[in-house]
């Protein structure tokens, strides 16, 4: 295996660092293992050793053969930089007088080649302390290497394996780059800690970022390992809670065959979503980028995890600007003073003499140390003073300083825990027996600040505070991508303040300043509601207009709200407006006309009464029972006036008055007409020889009949008002967008009893008048009564269907019209002919003319 193998899972080649800690006095022998990692070692009493494991993938000799006269790959350089970050932290602690005074830390580095089996074997070997080492010293190291803590690995999968194995020993395992949320499960991984936030927070932050920009229809690509699968599972769950739908979710791994990767490309091409969430490490993103470039799939908005979003190599590879405008999360930028200088000042001749460093140096500069004259290779000899800063720009690239800082924090966390356990002040109690469980508890509870002021602590799950920078890929004029920090995500803040985007201009695909749109369906405007499309996710829907009487005043409403009874939806269905109250009022034209007709009828009746009063002693008035005539005129006046009670806003008193007044006045009116009809019949029967009928129907009987007929109606009205009187009622059903103010009948039986009684009297009166139609013309008032009652009955027979079918205020208008029409019919048919004679034909208003005989005329 060569160094061409890409950096796995989190963006680089796996770097396994295992730190083994014990202690000794500064003057005692410190054993350092240099060279072959398979060589075992033992320790003397009082020694302190820190071991580191990182993944160089293969021996440096293989790399020399592969990369002779070629630049060393970036991922290989990064491997070594992270290892140097650990060594820098150890050297800094050794030179400190405040932390672990009098204690000297050593280190031991292993190469796991990114293999789970090798990582587990190395961890067990260090934990068991069964190695023996021979060093260039007169005093051999013979003490078993008792491991107190382990720092590593890089990938989540390797950490899960190692944590499972060493967990029962309670040995702290501190990772600086394993982010899988599954590692926070303390029942499975009780001794695992890390200095990088869990993907639980990153996945939720990515979902909130999508929600912030309104991207509810997205595609998702994940790495097919613990990092990608667990991270995407949390993202999917959070996205669903926020109303975000995944059009597709596919997995990729760097070893997948080309046809599987091609299927992913085909899925992207066929999709309608314009946003792609890529939860991938660098190696998988590298493979995907190559395929995307082949198909020139530009114009998509990429949302990335910390595994690749700030990887300069990915940006350098993106020649077709496929990832321009990408946005994602990255570990916050960090600075560790002195670390850059430490790495650049690295010299084999004045450093730690590590065999791995020598091999790295030889590969880096294509030279050899101590090359023998007999060697067949013709390579220049290494001096150890070569300048790293002039070799490759990639070596002085400190873009991984956040990761270096995580390693730095991990080493210092263990050092602070030891400092507290050993009771260090000016000196430490180095004779104290160390217990891994005790170190684990102290490390979990440790709180300290680095020299840069960063506070370091672990929560109950062994995770540090979750903070991420929001990065936007902004291409420059020179074609170089600028990783611009445009916001911050802080999980420790309240939910509504966790995501904070700075007031900076963002760049989107194709250098656009307009935020891309990625939705399955456009937002439903107010006045509509969402109806899900069958067989599709909840983000795919149709917008259906709210029904009458319903409204929605928000965007993307899932349902329409029914307006309260007194309100109605407007034309846009986005608000409920108060219904207009409708009733027959005096101000409107119809109400004014009916009022005018009522008053005209009243005045006309008064004029007729005045004429009759002035001519009360004339034969035509006296011959037609003047007393009943004046009573009839009075009742007609009341009939005209009672129609006014039907106009105006209904109230409790007006509702009770309108129907009862109408019923009583009309019965009084018809009773008078009935009396006059009976008088006519009795008068002509009394003129027959031997007839004495008038004494049975004289004035007293006439008054009594009117009183009895009217009293019956009064009793009916009293019973109606007592049992269930009419009352004001708001009718919301007749006209949907209006409130009909009307008088409810209360008792329907009472209403129809009043009308029915009027109808019975009117029918009886009509029959009597019809029987008297052949009497002599000059004395015959019956034919005029017949015509009046015919009009009366016709009006009220047509009233019933018209009243029932008329909506709202028109039903009231129909009732008023029936009252006025029947009243005018009685007034005109009975009294106008007599007024005509009294005013225009006074010569006929004589007793002789009234007693004249003539041929009867039929109707």
ABEGO torsion letter per residue (X at the ends): XBAABBBBGAGBBBBBBBBBBBBBBAABBBBBBBEBAABBBBBBBGBBBBBBBBBAGBBAAAAAAAABGBBBBAAAAAAAAAAAAAAAAAAAAAABAABGBGBBBBBBBBBAGGBAAAAAAAAAAAAAGABBBBBBBABBBABBBBBABBBOBABAAAAAAAAAAAAAAGBBBBBAABABAAAABAAABAABBBABBBAAAAAAAAAAAAAAAGBABBBBBBBBBAAAAAAAAAAAAAAAAAGBBBABBBBBBAABBAAAAAAAAAAAAABABABBBBBBBAAAAAAAAAAAAAAGBBGBBBBBBAAAAABAAAAAABAAGAABGBBBBBBBBBBBBGAAAAAAABBAAABAGBAAAAAAAAAAAGBBBGBBAABABBBBBBAGABBAAAABAAAABAAAAAAAAAAAAAAAAAAAAAAAAAGBBABBBAABBBBAAAAAAAAAABBBBBAAGBBBBBBAAGBBBBBBBBBBBBBBAAGBBBBBBABBBBAABBAAAABBBBBBBBBBBGGBABBBBBBABBBBBBGBBBBBBBGBBAABBBBBBBBBGBBBABBGBABBBBBBAABBBBAAGABBBBBBBBBBBAABAAAAAAAAAAAAAAAAAAAAAAAAAAAAABAAAAAAGAAAAAAAAAAAAAAAAAAAAABEBBBAAAAAAAAAAAAAAAAAAAAAAAAAAAAAAAAAAAABBGBAAAAABBAAAAAAAAAAAAAAAAAAAAAAAAABBBBBBBBAAABAABBBBBBBAGBAAAAAAAAAAAAAAAAAAAAAAAAAAABBAAABAAAAAAAAAAAAAAAAAAAAAAAAABBEAAAAAAAAAAAAAAAAAAAAAAAAAAAAAAAABAAABBAAAAABBBBBBBX
